[in-house]
Amino acid sequence: MKKKIIYLIIGFIIFCLLLLIFDTKVLMYESKGISYYDPFKKTKNETLDCKYFTGRNFVSRNIPISSRDTCPFLTKE
C-alpha cells in the first residue's frame, strides 16, 4: 500500500514537471456562463469558463461559445 502511494506521488510530480517544461495546461473544469449583457444590441454574449491546471497553479480563461462548443483539453497559451 505504501509503494502505491509513493508511485502516485512520484507520478504526479513527473506530470507537473512535464506540464511546466512543455508550457501546457490541462483542463480541470468547464462551465457555461453569461459574460455580459449588451443593452444597446439587447443581446447576451455567452462564454465558456475554462479552468486549467498549469503544473503550479490554476488559471481561468473565457472563450466565446460562438467560436467553440467545449474547452480544449490541452492548450499551449
C-alpha positions as CSV (number, residue, x, y, z in Angstrom):
1,M,0.0,0.0,0.0
2,K,2.8,2.4,0.8
3,K,4.5,1.7,-2.5
4,K,1.3,2.6,-4.4
5,I,1.1,5.9,-2.6
6,I,4.7,6.6,-3.3
7,Y,4.3,5.7,-7.0
8,L,1.2,8.0,-7.2
9,I,3.1,10.9,-5.7
10,I,6.1,10.4,-7.9
11,G,3.8,10.2,-11.0
12,F,2.0,13.4,-10.0
13,I,5.3,15.2,-9.6
14,I,6.5,14.0,-13.0
15,F,3.2,15.0,-14.5
16,C,3.5,18.5,-13.1
17,L,7.1,18.8,-14.3
18,L,6.1,17.8,-17.8
19,L,3.4,20.5,-17.8
20,L,5.9,23.1,-16.7
21,I,8.6,22.0,-19.2
22,F,6.3,22.0,-22.2
23,D,4.3,25.0,-21.0
24,T,1.0,23.1,-21.4
25,K,-2.3,23.5,-19.5
26,V,-4.8,20.7,-18.7
27,L,-8.5,21.3,-18.5
28,M,-9.8,20.7,-15.0
29,Y,-13.3,22.3,-15.1
30,E,-15.6,23.8,-17.7
31,S,-18.9,25.7,-17.2
32,K,-21.1,27.9,-19.4
33,G,-22.0,31.4,-18.3
34,I,-23.0,34.8,-19.5
35,S,-20.1,37.2,-19.5
36,Y,-22.0,40.4,-20.1
37,Y,-25.3,41.8,-21.5
38,D,-25.1,44.5,-24.2
39,P,-28.1,46.9,-23.6
40,F,-27.7,48.6,-27.0
41,K,-28.0,45.5,-29.0
42,K,-30.1,43.7,-26.4
43,T,-28.0,40.5,-26.7
44,K,-26.3,38.2,-24.3
45,N,-22.8,37.1,-25.0
46,E,-22.4,33.6,-23.6
47,T,-19.0,32.3,-22.8
48,L,-17.3,29.1,-21.6
49,D,-15.4,29.5,-18.4
50,C,-12.4,27.1,-18.6
51,K,-10.2,26.4,-15.6
52,Y,-6.8,24.9,-16.3
53,F,-4.0,23.4,-14.3
54,T,-0.5,24.5,-15.3
55,G,1.6,22.4,-13.0
56,R,2.0,25.2,-10.5
57,N,-1.5,26.8,-10.2
58,F,-4.9,27.1,-11.7
59,V,-5.8,29.7,-14.4
60,S,-9.1,30.7,-15.8
61,R,-10.0,31.6,-19.4
62,N,-13.2,32.7,-21.0
63,I,-14.0,31.6,-24.6
64,P,-17.0,32.8,-26.6
65,I,-19.4,30.0,-27.2
66,S,-19.9,31.0,-30.8
67,S,-16.3,30.0,-31.6
68,R,-16.2,26.7,-29.7
69,D,-18.7,24.2,-28.1
70,T,-16.2,22.9,-25.5
71,C,-13.0,24.0,-23.9
72,P,-9.8,22.4,-25.4
73,F,-8.5,19.7,-23.1
74,L,-4.8,20.6,-23.6
75,T,-3.7,24.1,-24.6
76,K,-0.4,25.9,-25.0
77,E,-1.2,29.6,-24.4
